[in-house]
Amino acid sequence: MTSKTCGRIVRVNLATGEVAQEVISQEFRTKYLGGRGLGAKLLWDLAPVGVEPFSAKNPLIFACGALSGTGAPCSGRLTVTTKGPMTGGYLKSNVGGKLGVTLRMAGYDALVLLGKRATPCYLLIDGEGIHIKDARPVWGQGVKDTCIFLCQELGVDISIACIGPAGENLVKFASIMVDAYHALGRGGVGAIMGSKNVKALVIREGVGAVSVADPTAFGDAVAESRDALYTDGIQPDLYLYGTARDIDLLEKFQILPSYNHQRGGFEGQSVAHLSGREWSDGYVKRRVACGACIYACHRLTEVSSGPYQGTFSGGPEAEAITSLGTANGITDLEAIMKANEICNDLGMDVTSAGATIGWLMETCERGILGKEATDGINVVWGNAKAQETLLRKIAGRAGIGDLLAEGTKRASEKVGSDSWEWALQARGLEQTKVELRGAKGYALSFAVNPRGPDHLHAQVLTEFGGTPEAVAKGIEITGDEKFVRPEIYEKRAELVRWHEDMYTVSDCLGICSFATTAAYGIDEIKSAKLFQAFCGIPLDAEGITRAGKRILTLERMYNLREGHRGRLDDTLPWRVMHEELPELRKRVGAELSRVSPERLDRMLDQYYVLQGWDQQGKPTIATLTTLELDFTISVLERQHAK
Amino acid sequence: MRLSIDPEKCTGCDGCMLACSFAHDGVFDLRRSRIRIQRDPLNKEFNPHVCIQCAAAFCVQACPTAALSKLAETGAILVDEEKCIGCMVCKEACPYGAITLQSEEGSGPLICDLCGGDPECVKVCRLPQAISIIL
């Protein structure tokens, strides 16, 4: 790193206000790259073994990508790492907006929050230093009002990461919202921030310069990457229609999560109007990009008339449309936009919030809970008003909301009556809305995702073969086009292995996964070129992929250290493993219409072999040594001794 | 040749600002960008400000030391650092808010020079086309 403004880690002791900085060594940079890699290593080093997620000793780590703050396409992303309150294990959450760019330009690669403030505070990073300021005037307020307050206090040239009431109230799946609408959504990072009494992190924009080791080579690498992205088959759909562009395709293939994953669509009723292709023209007020993004898949939407007039927020993304919509039997787009706005403003993960309500709807449908248990709310499929009320109750932990704020796993344990069977969660985290029974590569990747079941670990989009580039990548990995099909079990371990390494590298560089594993524009060769030109550290494609694998393995070791049971915990929601999806059964037969435990085990067998892990799902000592993770070996020895 | 701006299409990615400072100074520094994007707290508005090579060239007229000139070939404004006294009268004169101060004290204004005819900002704005070239 040539610039003095790059490559520092800063730790803030919230209780005392003490700030300590260290420069990132070249060795550290080479091994852990940046972003997610820095976060994983810092979590390993700084979190005491067995720490409770809400303990003051649990670190909350903000780390921008290695390339954040540069013009590398889609490179502005940042990863937050902590021990998560949903799973009690490793948690990373990745976000765009401007936060990654501003943190890097302020001179930091990573900001670590340690301890807990006695009274509500916010952090301000400007050109002069890090200041802890009083947040009592905005404590209790929603995300929009918090952003407006901070901009009035400080001016608009800032990037803001803040929590809403949900984070303050320790809702287990509370999010941190960046620049008002970009969510650090999954796993409850907002609850950790709330537990530290931190309302917001504010960084003044552009207060420093980001230098490059080899500007000529970097400029060339940026142009090459950009050209590859511009010609990939997925653009300009991302720009025009956003992430919700393919809802109609999910409907066509009958893998649209509906009624809490009981069904793959709506009989006799089309929901194609929920596709971004259909509604973008009418509702999009502005297409918004994260830092240095050339796609701009995010959008601000507004409802201009009718009962939901005035609804204004970022999204709804595909995940919100399914989680707060189809999965709960709700197909009114504007009602979904309202629910999405509520989640964004109160600071809650749309996936977990929606799934928790979906679980409650099914629990009520089965007669296990009645109106007296739900504060008199008529909790039935499709009742959008009931959903709105429940969302507010969850954020405030009021009445039934207090139970739901714990997530479906804990809620179902309390309610009993086999209600865990329709809790669409594994290891405590609700799965994101990919119909796993119709996409076996995704199913495997969900099961082995260190933070719990979701797609933001290895977007195995290749298996759908949606673009010529995706098909080509599928053939490159599996050797034959016949494996580029989502329903089948063959070669899924191979597909997941390539995607998860690439995804990890992407998270480490701060590059959006849309640019690496959805568009196949920036591959390991281009990633290595960008990294090498930027840092001046020689690292080729093989080296950067190995770094990805190292980080992934470290995350695995962290989970094992904290009680993850290897294969036993590489699992999927009960419904996905035991109930056939009716629509899929008709189309591809019984065997392929669920992911049975036996089938999952066979995929895991192959996956562990490719990873260099034993059949219990634990990395072997030889693998750890090869990846220079010797410092983690004692975890295996301790478990062996038991 | 001139730049055309459509604020409605701006996605606020700041890619143009990053590309601008990198093309001119070899570093990524928003303060050194010849383009500035104004925003509001809730991201409803993004307003890029950059020289659009207007015919009147108010900045050239206003300069007391004749440090500014308009290039015949491209229409870009050229700053003669030797003659510039850093008074920033040009900044006041520009009705488009397209001229900004360099961050170091005493140095001249930052004005788009069209990268010699192949603007880097346009290359990163290919999908939204908030900044484009009119020949």
HADDOCK unambig.tbl for C-alpha pairs under 7 A between the chains (distance, minus, plus):
assign (segid A and resid 69 and name CA) (segid B and resid 28 and name CA) 6.92 0.50 0.50
assign (segid A and resid 70 and name CA) (segid B and resid 18 and name CA) 6.69 0.50 0.50
assign (segid A and resid 70 and name CA) (segid B and resid 28 and name CA) 5.82 0.50 0.50
assign (segid A and resid 71 and name CA) (segid B and resid 15 and name CA) 6.29 0.50 0.50
assign (segid A and resid 71 and name CA) (segid B and resid 18 and name CA) 5.56 0.50 0.50
assign (segid A and resid 71 and name CA) (segid B and resid 19 and name CA) 6.05 0.50 0.50
assign (segid A and resid 147 and name CA) (segid B and resid 41 and name CA) 6.38 0.50 0.50
assign (segid A and resid 148 and name CA) (segid B and resid 41 and name CA) 5.86 0.50 0.50
assign (segid A and resid 151 and name CA) (segid B and resid 41 and name CA) 6.09 0.50 0.50
assign (segid A and resid 156 and name CA) (segid B and resid 39 and name CA) 6.94 0.50 0.50
assign (segid A and resid 156 and name CA) (segid B and resid 40 and name CA) 6.25 0.50 0.50
assign (segid A and resid 156 and name CA) (segid B and resid 41 and name CA) 5.80 0.50 0.50
assign (segid A and resid 180 and name CA) (segid B and resid 42 and name CA) 6.43 0.50 0.50
assign (segid A and resid 206 and name CA) (segid B and resid 29 and name CA) 6.65 0.50 0.50
assign (segid A and resid 206 and name CA) (segid B and resid 30 and name CA) 5.35 0.50 0.50
assign (segid A and resid 206 and name CA) (segid B and resid 31 and name CA) 6.62 0.50 0.50
assign (segid A and resid 208 and name CA) (segid B and resid 29 and name CA) 6.48 0.50 0.50
assign (segid A and resid 209 and name CA) (segid B and resid 27 and name CA) 6.52 0.50 0.50
assign (segid A and resid 209 and name CA) (segid B and resid 28 and name CA) 5.59 0.50 0.50
assign (segid A and resid 209 and name CA) (segid B and resid 29 and name CA) 4.41 0.50 0.50
assign (segid A and resid 210 and name CA) (segid B and resid 27 and name CA) 5.82 0.50 0.50
assign (segid A and resid 210 and name CA) (segid B and resid 28 and name CA) 4.98 0.50 0.50
assign (segid A and resid 210 and name CA) (segid B and resid 29 and name CA) 6.38 0.50 0.50
assign (segid A and resid 211 and name CA) (segid B and resid 27 and name CA) 4.87 0.50 0.50
assign (segid A and resid 211 and name CA) (segid B and resid 28 and name CA) 6.45 0.50 0.50
assign (segid A and resid 212 and name CA) (segid B and resid 27 and name CA) 6.50 0.50 0.50
assign (segid A and resid 215 and name CA) (segid B and resid 26 and name CA) 6.05 0.50 0.50
assign (segid A and resid 287 and name CA) (segid B and resid 11 and name CA) 5.56 0.50 0.50
assign (segid A and resid 288 and name CA) (segid B and resid 11 and name CA) 4.35 0.50 0.50
assign (segid A and resid 288 and name CA) (segid B and resid 12 and name CA) 6.29 0.50 0.50
assign (segid A and resid 289 and name CA) (segid B and resid 11 and name CA) 5.15 0.50 0.50
assign (segid A and resid 289 and name CA) (segid B and resid 12 and name CA) 5.97 0.50 0.50
assign (segid A and resid 289 and name CA) (segid B and resid 13 and name CA) 4.88 0.50 0.50
assign (segid A and resid 290 and name CA) (segid B and resid 13 and name CA) 5.48 0.50 0.50
assign (segid A and resid 291 and name CA) (segid B and resid 13 and name CA) 4.76 0.50 0.50
assign (segid A and resid 291 and name CA) (segid B and resid 14 and name CA) 6.23 0.50 0.50
assign (segid A and resid 292 and name CA) (segid B and resid 13 and name CA) 5.12 0.50 0.50
assign (segid A and resid 292 and name CA) (segid B and resid 14 and name CA) 5.96 0.50 0.50
assign (segid A and resid 292 and name CA) (segid B and resid 15 and name CA) 4.54 0.50 0.50
assign (segid A and resid 293 and name CA) (segid B and resid 13 and name CA) 5.80 0.50 0.50
assign (segid A and resid 293 and name CA) (segid B and resid 15 and name CA) 6.98 0.50 0.50
assign (segid A and resid 294 and name CA) (segid B and resid 124 and name CA) 6.39 0.50 0.50
assign (segid A and resid 294 and name CA) (segid B and resid 125 and name CA) 6.86 0.50 0.50
assign (segid A and resid 295 and name CA) (segid B and resid 127 and name CA) 6.96 0.50 0.50
assign (segid A and resid 296 and name CA) (segid B and resid 11 and name CA) 6.54 0.50 0.50
